[in-house]
Amino acid sequence: MWWADRVTDAATINRAGLDDAGEILTVQRAAYVTEAQLYHDPHLVPLVETLAEVRAALVDPGTVVLAARLGDRLVGSVRARIAADGTCHIARLSVAPDQQGRGLGGRLLDAAEHAGRAAGATRFELFTGASSETNLRLYRRHGFLAYDHRPAGDGLMMTWLEKRAPC
């Protein structure tokens, strides 16, 4: 299996199950509200994703969805998917607003990378809004480098970042 069971501080990070779909969607929507405010766009994909779409990601055999919990409370999640070219696509990194700034996003990012490396990933890729400085700082601290800027379908400018797996 290519995910990481980890305990860091009080947060436990494990593979999410289908029963976690509702909590994942709730945390994801809460986490992306600040992005929606920054870009004046309440229709960002993570905010309009449906419960059925989250469930589909959870049962997709090529996708690992990891969930962070403090006790019984789901406080964060991330998705990792390996492409045929060996790239691990990391997406939907979400941390509950009251838990942001405590290192949980970095731990989820590390867990997603660990899952990708275990599956043979040689490269990691993710994207965020070009004006999302907090996100960009997090990704840079974890070794990601910007390699492209391109508009999303809604005209929002996105920064694409990558990181090579260590040899």
C-alpha positions, 0 to 999 in steps of 0.5 A: 500500500502506498500511503503513510500512517503517521502520528505527528504531535497530536495529529494522526494521518491515515488513509481516508475511507468512504465514511470520511467523505462528508467530513473531508468535504466540510473541511475542504470547503472551510479551508478554501473560503480564504482562497475564495475571498482572496480571488473574489470567486466563490466558485473555486473547484474545491468549493463546488466539488460534490460529495459524489466527487469526493466519494469517487476520489476515495474509491479510485484505485489510483488515488490515495486520500489521506486524512488527518485527525485530532482524536475523532475529528477530521482536521485535514486531508490531501490527495495523491495520484500517480500518473503513468510518467511517474509524476505524483499529482498532489491536490486538495491539501486542506486544513481546518481553519482553526488548525492552520499555521500549526504545521499540519499542512506540511505534515499532510504534504510530507505524507502525500510525498511518502505515499508517492515515493512508495508507489515509485514516483520520481516527480511531484507536482501541484498547483495553487493560485499565483497570489496565494502567498501562504500556500506558495511559502509552504510549498517552497519550504518543502522543496517545490519550485515554480515551473509554470504560470498559466490561467485556469479555466475561470481566468484565475492565474495558477502557479505550478510547482514541482519537486524531484524525488531524491535518488 
